[in-house]
Amino acid sequence: MSESIPSPHEHIVFTEFDDTEGVLVDLNSKRYYTLNETAMIIWRGLERKRTRTEIIRDITDAYDVTPEHAAQSLDKLVATLRARKLLPADGGQ
Amino acid sequence: ADKKPFVEPVVSVPVDVLEAT
């Protein structure tokens, strides 16, 4: 898995309900998705163009989890976001 | 040792905005 993760598409709007739940709205497909607390940390990292290593550190700083486990969870979520076309398939916009 | 227990990150299945409204 490469260090660089693509930033979210411009047409995906993220709204944070509170610290525990957020919503992504795809303005093109007119569909929305909910994110749990951990997924929100990852999405915020993607929006801020943080590297994979930095996002893993964000997760391990906040949660009782090993870097290896956090990395696996990050990669799995990124794959899901790509499958739902919420992230570009490769680096860049 | 104060960190929160880890919960796997989850993105829900898509919901059609028009259906919801």
Backbone of each chain as nested JSON, in Angstrom:
{
  "chains": [
    {"id": "A", "residues": [
      {"number": 1, "name": "MET", "atoms": {"N": [0.861, -1.19, 0.0], "CA": [0.0, 0.0, 0.0], "C": [0.89, 1.23, 0.0]}},
      {"number": 2, "name": "SER", "atoms": {"N": [0.64, 2.182, -0.92], "CA": [1.505, 3.346, -1.035], "C": [1.265, 4.312, 0.116]}},
      {"number": 3, "name": "GLU", "atoms": {"N": [2.241, 5.23, 0.3], "CA": [2.152, 6.211, 1.381], "C": [1.082, 7.253, 1.087]}},
      {"number": 4, "name": "SER", "atoms": {"N": [0.924, 7.586, -0.209], "CA": [-0.022, 8.631, -0.595], "C": [-1.426, 8.06, -0.768]}},
      {"number": 5, "name": "ILE", "atoms": {"N": [-2.411, 8.77, -0.216], "CA": [-3.809, 8.377, -0.393], "C": [-4.498, 9.531, -1.1]}},
      {"number": 6, "name": "PRO", "atoms": {"N": [-5.308, 9.255, -2.121], "CA": [-5.947, 10.354, -2.85], "C": [-6.899, 11.155, -1.972]}},
      {"number": 7, "name": "SER", "atoms": {"N": [-7.004, 12.444, -2.268], "CA": [-7.947, 13.306, -1.554], "C": [-9.357, 13.045, -2.071]}},
      {"number": 8, "name": "PRO", "atoms": {"N": [-10.364, 13.341, -1.242], "CA": [-11.752, 13.112, -1.666], "C": [-12.122, 13.942, -2.89]}},
      {"number": 9, "name": "HIS", "atoms": {"N": [-13.111, 13.455, -3.64], "CA": [-13.651, 14.208, -4.77], "C": [-14.24, 15.531, -4.281]}},
      {"number": 10, "name": "GLU", "atoms": {"N": [-14.247, 16.53, -5.175], "CA": [-14.803, 17.845, -4.833], "C": [-16.314, 17.781, -4.59]}},
      {"number": 11, "name": "HIS", "atoms": {"N": [-16.984, 16.83, -5.253], "CA": [-18.445, 16.788, -5.15], "C": [-18.941, 15.977, -3.946]}},
      {"number": 12, "name": "ILE", "atoms": {"N": [-18.02, 15.583, -3.078], "CA": [-18.413, 14.889, -1.85], "C": [-18.364, 15.894, -0.698]}},
      {"number": 13, "name": "VAL", "atoms": {"N": [-19.499, 16.108, -0.058], "CA": [-19.59, 17.083, 1.034], "C": [-19.673, 16.343, 2.362]}},
      {"number": 14, "name": "PHE", "atoms": {"N": [-18.812, 16.743, 3.291], "CA": [-18.774, 16.094, 4.606], "C": [-19.357, 17.028, 5.66]}},
      {"number": 15, "name": "THR", "atoms": {"N": [-20.276, 16.506, 6.448], "CA": [-20.846, 17.266, 7.562], "C": [-20.74, 16.437, 8.827]}},
      {"number": 16, "name": "GLU", "atoms": {"N": [-20.248, 17.08, 9.878], "CA": [-20.075, 16.39, 11.15], "C": [-21.286, 16.683, 12.029]}},
      {"number": 17, "name": "PHE", "atoms": {"N": [-22.011, 15.642, 12.433], "CA": [-23.171, 15.84, 13.311], "C": [-22.71, 16.165, 14.726]}},
      {"number": 18, "name": "ASP", "atoms": {"N": [-21.85, 15.323, 15.243], "CA": [-21.242, 15.554, 16.553], "C": [-19.916, 14.805, 16.526]}},
      {"number": 19, "name": "ASP", "atoms": {"N": [-19.347, 14.541, 17.67], "CA": [-18.048, 13.872, 17.682], "C": [-18.15, 12.392, 17.332]}},
      {"number": 20, "name": "THR", "atoms": {"N": [-19.373, 11.872, 17.228], "CA": [-19.5, 10.428, 17.058], "C": [-20.054, 10.01, 15.702]}},
      {"number": 21, "name": "GLU", "atoms": {"N": [-20.561, 10.957, 14.915], "CA": [-21.137, 10.561, 13.631], "C": [-21.046, 11.698, 12.623]}},
      {"number": 22, "name": "GLY", "atoms": {"N": [-20.811, 11.341, 11.37], "CA": [-20.756, 12.319, 10.304], "C": [-21.468, 11.791, 9.077]}},
      {"number": 23, "name": "VAL", "atoms": {"N": [-21.721, 12.692, 8.13], "CA": [-22.441, 12.308, 6.915], "C": [-21.685, 12.801, 5.69]}},
      {"number": 24, "name": "LEU", "atoms": {"N": [-21.572, 11.927, 4.697], "CA": [-21.02, 12.296, 3.398], "C": [-22.173, 12.363, 2.411]}},
      {"number": 25, "name": "VAL", "atoms": {"N": [-22.254, 13.453, 1.65], "CA": [-23.272, 13.552, 0.607], "C": [-22.566, 13.633, -0.74]}},
      {"number": 26, "name": "ASP", "atoms": {"N": [-22.927, 12.713, -1.639], "CA": [-22.406, 12.732, -3.003], "C": [-23.364, 13.574, -3.839]}},
      {"number": 27, "name": "LEU", "atoms": {"N": [-22.929, 14.789, -4.195], "CA": [-23.809, 15.72, -4.904], "C": [-24.106, 15.255, -6.324]}},
      {"number": 28, "name": "ASN", "atoms": {"N": [-23.284, 14.358, -6.867], "CA": [-23.533, 13.852, -8.22], "C": [-24.583, 12.747, -8.226]}},
      {"number": 29, "name": "SER", "atoms": {"N": [-24.429, 11.79, -7.325], "CA": [-25.348, 10.645, -7.318], "C": [-26.567, 10.896, -6.438]}},
      {"number": 30, "name": "LYS", "atoms": {"N": [-26.543, 12.007, -5.662], "CA": [-27.635, 12.34, -4.729], "C": [-27.826, 11.227, -3.695]}},
      {"number": 31, "name": "ARG", "atoms": {"N": [-26.702, 10.716, -3.218], "CA": [-26.759, 9.69, -2.181], "C": [-25.95, 10.152, -0.98]}},
      {"number": 32, "name": "TYR", "atoms": {"N": [-26.339, 9.683, 0.198], "CA": [-25.535, 10.026, 1.369], "C": [-25.127, 8.778, 2.131]}},
      {"number": 33, "name": "TYR", "atoms": {"N": [-24.068, 8.937, 2.907], "CA": [-23.459, 7.837, 3.655], "C": [-23.163, 8.341, 5.062]}},
      {"number": 34, "name": "THR", "atoms": {"N": [-23.293, 7.483, 6.04], "CA": [-22.905, 7.884, 7.397], "C": [-21.548, 7.276, 7.74]}},
      {"number": 35, "name": "LEU", "atoms": {"N": [-20.779, 8.035, 8.519], "CA": [-19.465, 7.584, 8.981], "C": [-19.487, 7.498, 10.498]}},
      {"number": 36, "name": "ASN", "atoms": {"N": [-18.866, 6.469, 11.045], "CA": [-18.744, 6.428, 12.503], "C": [-17.531, 7.26, 12.933]}},
      {"number": 37, "name": "GLU", "atoms": {"N": [-17.31, 7.302, 14.225], "CA": [-16.291, 8.195, 14.797], "C": [-14.897, 7.951, 14.218]}},
      {"number": 38, "name": "THR", "atoms": {"N": [-14.516, 6.685, 14.119], "CA": [-13.183, 6.361, 13.615], "C": [-13.058, 6.704, 12.131]}},
      {"number": 39, "name": "ALA", "atoms": {"N": [-14.11, 6.434, 11.382], "CA": [-14.095, 6.746, 9.952], "C": [-14.006, 8.257, 9.734]}},
      {"number": 40, "name": "MET", "atoms": {"N": [-14.589, 9.035, 10.656], "CA": [-14.513, 10.5, 10.537], "C": [-13.076, 10.994, 10.682]}},
      {"number": 41, "name": "ILE", "atoms": {"N": [-12.329, 10.393, 11.597], "CA": [-10.924, 10.778, 11.774], "C": [-10.162, 10.547, 10.472]}},
      {"number": 42, "name": "ILE", "atoms": {"N": [-10.436, 9.407, 9.845], "CA": [-9.761, 9.071, 8.589], "C": [-10.182, 10.049, 7.491]}},
      {"number": 43, "name": "TRP", "atoms": {"N": [-11.493, 10.336, 7.398], "CA": [-11.971, 11.239, 6.34], "C": [-11.366, 12.637, 6.5]}},
      {"number": 44, "name": "ARG", "atoms": {"N": [-11.312, 13.124, 7.746], "CA": [-10.716, 14.442, 7.991], "C": [-9.25, 14.449, 7.55]}},
      {"number": 45, "name": "GLY", "atoms": {"N": [-8.559, 13.347, 7.832], "CA": [-7.165, 13.235, 7.409], "C": [-7.033, 13.283, 5.896]}},
      {"number": 46, "name": "LEU", "atoms": {"N": [-7.951, 12.61, 5.199], "CA": [-7.925, 12.614, 3.734], "C": [-8.191, 14.018, 3.193]}},
      {"number": 47, "name": "GLU", "atoms": {"N": [-9.14, 14.722, 3.814], "CA": [-9.461, 16.085, 3.37], "C": [-8.262, 17.01, 3.544]}},
      {"number": 48, "name": "ARG", "atoms": {"N": [-7.494, 16.762, 4.604], "CA": [-6.339, 17.626, 4.892], "C": [-5.081, 17.148, 4.184]}},
      {"number": 49, "name": "LYS", "atoms": {"N": [-5.257, 16.167, 3.296], "CA": [-4.144, 15.636, 2.491], "C": [-3.012, 15.086, 3.362]}},
      {"number": 50, "name": "ARG", "atoms": {"N": [-3.388, 14.502, 4.492], "CA": [-2.377, 13.89, 5.353], "C": [-1.924, 12.569, 4.745]}},
      {"number": 51, "name": "THR", "atoms": {"N": [-0.693, 12.177, 5.048], "CA": [-0.172, 10.927, 4.51], "C": [-0.762, 9.747, 5.281]}},
      {"number": 52, "name": "ARG", "atoms": {"N": [-0.559, 8.559, 4.728], "CA": [-1.053, 7.338, 5.371], "C": [-0.469, 7.209, 6.778]}},
      {"number": 53, "name": "THR", "atoms": {"N": [0.824, 7.467, 6.898], "CA": [1.49, 7.363, 8.203], "C": [0.902, 8.353, 9.206]}},
      {"number": 54, "name": "GLU", "atoms": {"N": [0.623, 9.567, 8.743], "CA": [0.064, 10.588, 9.641], "C": [-1.337, 10.203, 10.108]}},
      {"number": 55, "name": "ILE", "atoms": {"N": [-2.134, 9.638, 9.21], "CA": [-3.499, 9.236, 9.591], "C": [-3.441, 8.076, 10.587]}},
      {"number": 56, "name": "ILE", "atoms": {"N": [-2.518, 7.151, 10.355], "CA": [-2.352, 6.033, 11.3], "C": [-1.986, 6.575, 12.679]}},
      {"number": 57, "name": "ARG", "atoms": {"N": [-1.129, 7.599, 12.711], "CA": [-0.732, 8.203, 13.991], "C": [-1.93, 8.899, 14.647]}},
      {"number": 58, "name": "ASP", "atoms": {"N": [-2.772, 9.555, 13.834], "CA": [-3.986, 10.189, 14.377], "C": [-4.845, 9.148, 15.103]}},
      {"number": 59, "name": "ILE", "atoms": {"N": [-4.954, 7.968, 14.488], "CA": [-5.798, 6.904, 15.057], "C": [-5.18, 6.363, 16.344]}},
      {"number": 60, "name": "THR", "atoms": {"N": [-3.877, 6.077, 16.303], "CA": [-3.236, 5.483, 17.488], "C": [-3.119, 6.488, 18.635]}},
      {"number": 61, "name": "ASP", "atoms": {"N": [-3.098, 7.792, 18.305], "CA": [-3.069, 8.812, 19.363], "C": [-4.399, 8.853, 20.123]}},
      {"number": 62, "name": "ALA", "atoms": {"N": [-5.489, 8.581, 19.404], "CA": [-6.82, 8.721, 20.01], "C": [-7.36, 7.41, 20.575]}},
      {"number": 63, "name": "TYR", "atoms": {"N": [-6.929, 6.284, 19.997], "CA": [-7.533, 4.997, 20.364], "C": [-6.487, 4.001, 20.842]}},
      {"number": 64, "name": "ASP", "atoms": {"N": [-6.943, 3.065, 21.631], "CA": [-6.093, 1.999, 22.143], "C": [-5.967, 0.92, 21.07]}},
      {"number": 65, "name": "VAL", "atoms": {"N": [-5.044, 1.131, 20.139], "CA": [-4.895, 0.214, 19.008], "C": [-3.445, 0.261, 18.533]}},
      {"number": 66, "name": "THR", "atoms": {"N": [-2.965, -0.864, 18.019], "CA": [-1.588, -0.901, 17.517], "C": [-1.525, -0.235, 16.142]}},
      {"number": 67, "name": "PRO", "atoms": {"N": [-0.366, 0.286, 15.761], "CA": [-0.223, 0.881, 14.424], "C": [-0.55, -0.115, 13.308]}},
      {"number": 68, "name": "GLU", "atoms": {"N": [-0.209, -1.385, 13.523], "CA": [-0.473, -2.401, 12.496], "C": [-1.978, -2.58, 12.281]}},
      {"number": 69, "name": "HIS", "atoms": {"N": [-2.707, -2.651, 13.399], "CA": [-4.164, -2.809, 13.32], "C": [-4.792, -1.565, 12.688]}},
      {"number": 70, "name": "ALA", "atoms": {"N": [-4.318, -0.39, 13.107], "CA": [-4.843, 0.865, 12.555], "C": [-4.593, 0.932, 11.049]}},
      {"number": 71, "name": "ALA", "atoms": {"N": [-3.426, 0.472, 10.615], "CA": [-3.09, 0.498, 9.183], "C": [-4.027, -0.407, 8.389]}},
      {"number": 72, "name": "GLN", "atoms": {"N": [-4.291, -1.598, 8.925], "CA": [-5.204, -2.531, 8.246], "C": [-6.603, -1.926, 8.13]}},
      {"number": 73, "name": "SER", "atoms": {"N": [-7.061, -1.313, 9.222], "CA": [-8.405, -0.726, 9.231], "C": [-8.487, 0.447, 8.256]}},
      {"number": 74, "name": "LEU", "atoms": {"N": [-7.427, 1.252, 8.218], "CA": [-7.382, 2.388, 7.289], "C": [-7.454, 1.898, 5.844]}},
      {"number": 75, "name": "ASP", "atoms": {"N": [-6.631, 0.906, 5.511], "CA": [-6.6, 0.396, 4.14], "C": [-7.957, -0.187, 3.733]}},
      {"number": 76, "name": "LYS", "atoms": {"N": [-8.605, -0.857, 4.689], "CA": [-9.905, -1.469, 4.403], "C": [-10.96, -0.386, 4.134]}},
      {"number": 77, "name": "LEU", "atoms": {"N": [-10.949, 0.674, 4.952], "CA": [-11.931, 1.75, 4.753], "C": [-11.671, 2.474, 3.435]}},
      {"number": 78, "name": "VAL", "atoms": {"N": [-10.404, 2.74, 3.129], "CA": [-10.069, 3.428, 1.876], "C": [-10.552, 2.603, 0.68]}},
      {"number": 79, "name": "ALA", "atoms": {"N": [-10.393, 1.286, 0.754], "CA": [-10.868, 0.418, -0.332], "C": [-12.386, 0.531, -0.485]}},
      {"number": 80, "name": "THR", "atoms": {"N": [-13.097, 0.59, 0.638], "CA": [-14.563, 0.725, 0.596], "C": [-14.959, 2.078, 0.01]}},
      {"number": 81, "name": "LEU", "atoms": {"N": [-14.266, 3.138, 0.43], "CA": [-14.567, 4.485, -0.082], "C": [-14.328, 4.559, -1.585]}},
      {"number": 82, "name": "ARG", "atoms": {"N": [-13.28, 3.879, -2.04], "CA": [-13.0, 3.854, -3.482], "C": [-14.085, 3.075, -4.223]}},
      {"number": 83, "name": "ALA", "atoms": {"N": [-14.496, 1.956, -3.642], "CA": [-15.52, 1.124, -4.282], "C": [-16.826, 1.896, -4.427]}},
      {"number": 84, "name": "ARG", "atoms": {"N": [-17.09, 2.807, -3.476], "CA": [-18.327, 3.603, -3.536], "C": [-18.112, 4.926, -4.257]}},
      {"number": 85, "name": "LYS", "atoms": {"N": [-16.935, 5.052, -4.887], "CA": [-16.597, 6.234, -5.697], "C": [-16.603, 7.526, -4.877]}},
      {"number": 86, "name": "LEU", "atoms": {"N": [-16.27, 7.396, -3.603], "CA": [-16.143, 8.581, -2.749], "C": [-14.702, 9.091, -2.764]}},
      {"number": 87, "name": "LEU", "atoms": {"N": [-13.791, 8.243, -3.223], "CA": [-12.387, 8.61, -3.396], "C": [-11.97, 8.242, -4.807]}},
      {"number": 88, "name": "PRO", "atoms": {"N": [-11.043, 9.008, -5.396], "CA": [-10.507, 8.617, -6.7], "C": [-9.803, 7.266, -6.602]}},
      {"number": 89, "name": "ALA", "atoms": {"N": [-9.722, 6.571, -7.726], "CA": [-9.137, 5.232, -7.73], "C": [-7.639, 5.26, -7.474]}},
      {"number": 90, "name": "ASP", "atoms": {"N": [-6.969, 6.38, -7.823], "CA": [-5.532, 6.456, -7.571], "C": [-5.193, 7.835, -7.028]}},
      {"number": 91, "name": "GLY", "atoms": {"N": [-3.898, 8.144, -6.926], "CA": [-3.473, 9.41, -6.325], "C": [-4.01, 10.616, -7.068]}},
      {"number": 92, "name": "GLY", "atoms": {"N": [-4.214, 11.723, -6.317], "CA": [-4.662, 12.973, -6.923], "C": [-6.152, 13.03, -7.034]}},
      {"number": 93, "name": "GLN", "atoms": {"N": [-6.646, 14.171, -7.594], "CA": [-8.082, 14.387, -7.722], "C": [-8.657, 13.594, -8.864]}}
    ]},
    {"id": "B", "residues": [
      {"number": 1, "name": "ALA", "atoms": {"N": [-1.199, 4.835, 32.52], "CA": [-1.419, 4.601, 31.099], "C": [-2.201, 5.768, 30.515]}},
      {"number": 2, "name": "ASP", "atoms": {"N": [-4.904, 7.874, 28.648], "CA": [-6.334, 7.638, 28.587], "C": [-6.782, 7.622, 27.131]}},
      {"number": 3, "name": "LYS", "atoms": {"N": [-6.823, 6.429, 26.538], "CA": [-7.235, 6.302, 25.143], "C": [-8.552, 5.555, 25.068]}},
      {"number": 4, "name": "LYS", "atoms": {"N": [-9.345, 5.924, 24.069], "CA": [-10.649, 5.28, 23.9], "C": [-10.469, 3.901, 23.273]}},
      {"number": 5, "name": "PRO", "atoms": {"N": [-11.385, 2.973, 23.564], "CA": [-11.338, 1.669, 22.897], "C": [-11.529, 1.854, 21.393]}},
      {"number": 6, "name": "PHE", "atoms": {"N": [-10.799, 1.064, 20.621], "CA": [-10.844, 1.215, 19.169], "C": [-12.095, 0.571, 18.591]}},
      {"number": 7, "name": "VAL", "atoms": {"N": [-12.753, 1.302, 17.703], "CA": [-13.911, 0.777, 16.972], "C": [-13.552, 0.801, 15.494]}},
      {"number": 8, "name": "GLU", "atoms": {"N": [-13.813, -0.297, 14.797], "CA": [-13.47, -0.358, 13.374], "C": [-14.181, 0.763, 12.61]}},
      {"number": 9, "name": "PRO", "atoms": {"N": [-13.459, 1.466, 11.725], "CA": [-14.097, 2.519, 10.932], "C": [-15.12, 1.934, 9.967]}},
      {"number": 10, "name": "VAL", "atoms": {"N": [-16.294, 2.578, 9.901], "CA": [-17.381, 2.052, 9.066], "C": [-18.008, 3.182, 8.258]}},
      {"number": 11, "name": "VAL", "atoms": {"N": [-18.229, 2.925, 6.968], "CA": [-19.041, 3.811, 6.143], "C": [-20.295, 3.028, 5.776]}},
      {"number": 12, "name": "SER", "atoms": {"N": [-21.457, 3.658, 5.937], "CA": [-22.721, 2.948, 5.746], "C": [-22.979, 2.666, 4.269]}},
      {"number": 13, "name": "VAL", "atoms": {"N": [-24.005, 1.886, 4.019], "CA": [-24.455, 1.688, 2.642], "C": [-25.078, 3.001, 2.167]}},
      {"number": 14, "name": "PRO", "atoms": {"N": [-25.078, 3.252, 0.852], "CA": [-25.637, 4.52, 0.363], "C": [-27.146, 4.605, 0.557]}},
      {"number": 15, "name": "VAL", "atoms": {"N": [-27.618, 5.818, 0.863], "CA": [-29.051, 6.077, 0.978], "C": [-29.392, 7.161, -0.03]}},
      {"number": 16, "name": "ASP", "atoms": {"N": [-30.446, 6.937, -0.802], "CA": [-30.864, 7.918, -1.802], "C": [-31.469, 9.13, -1.108]}},
      {"number": 17, "name": "VAL", "atoms": {"N": [-30.923, 10.314, -1.374], "CA": [-31.408, 11.535, -0.722], "C": [-32.881, 11.769, -1.04]}},
      {"number": 18, "name": "LEU", "atoms": {"N": [-33.297, 11.498, -2.281], "CA": [-34.689, 11.735, -2.672], "C": [-35.636, 10.832, -1.897]}},
      {"number": 19, "name": "GLU", "atoms": {"N": [-35.23, 9.59, -1.661], "CA": [-36.062, 8.679, -0.872], "C": [-36.206, 9.2, 0.547]}},
      {"number": 20, "name": "ALA", "atoms": {"N": [-35.112, 9.734, 1.076], "CA": [-35.131, 10.209, 2.458], "C": [-36.017, 11.432, 2.599]}},
      {"number": 21, "name": "THR", "atoms": {"N": [-36.056, 12.301, 1.586], "CA": [-36.836, 13.533, 1.699], "C": [-38.289, 13.319, 1.305]}}
    ]}
  ]
}
